[in-house]
Amino acid sequence: MAFSVVSKKSGKTYYLHGRDQVLRNGLKVRLYYFSTKVGEGVLDSLPDGYEVAESDRTGLPILRKRKGAPS
């Protein structure tokens, strides 16, 4: 079951996705993003130490580190 969030502003449902990206310097990072469609890379739960917030201006969900969570 995909992790989903419903926007309070628009009422749309967004699904959390993640993918691994290799930067130009060779560093590998994990990118997280929300999409209105379930696609490749959909996640079943929030990553440890993260929480979901909503942009006041746009109503889009934002994944951010929890305050007090280890880096």
N, C-alpha and C positions, 0 to 999 in steps of 0.2 A: 504494500500500500504506500503510495507516494505521500511525502509530507506536503501539506497544503496549508495556505493561509488565505482568508477572505478579507479583502480590503474593506475597511469601514466606510471609506469615502465613495468608492465606485460599486462595491458589492461583487467585484470580480474575484475569481479564485485563481491563485498563483501557486505553482508547484516549484519546489526547491530542486535545483540541479547542481551538479559539480563536475569539474573536469580537471585533468592535470595538464599543465602548460609548461613547456621548456622555454625559458627566456634566452635572449641572445648570448648572455654570459654563461649559459649552461645550467643555471639554477632552475630546479624544478619547483613549481608552486601549484597549489590547489586553488582553483577559482570556483566561487559559488555564485549562482545567479538564480533569479526567479523568472518563470515563464508561464504564460497562460495555458500552454499545452504540455502534456506529458510527453517527453522525448527521451533520447539517449542520454544517460547520465543522471536520471532522476534519482533522488535520495529518499530513503524511507524515514529518516529522522534527522533532527538537527545535529550538527557536529558538536562535540563536547566543548563547553566554554563559550558558546554563541547563543544569541537571542534574536528574535525578530522584532523589528520596530517598523513603523509606518511613516513615510514622509508626509508632513502636514500639508505641504504645498501640492504634491502630485498624487498622494494616496498609494504610491508604490511601496511594496514591502522592501525592507533593508535588513540584511544580515549583519550583525555587529557583535563584537566580543562583549561578553558580560562584564560589568564592572567588578573588579576584584578577582577576575579569573586569571590564572597564570598565562603568561605570554606564549 
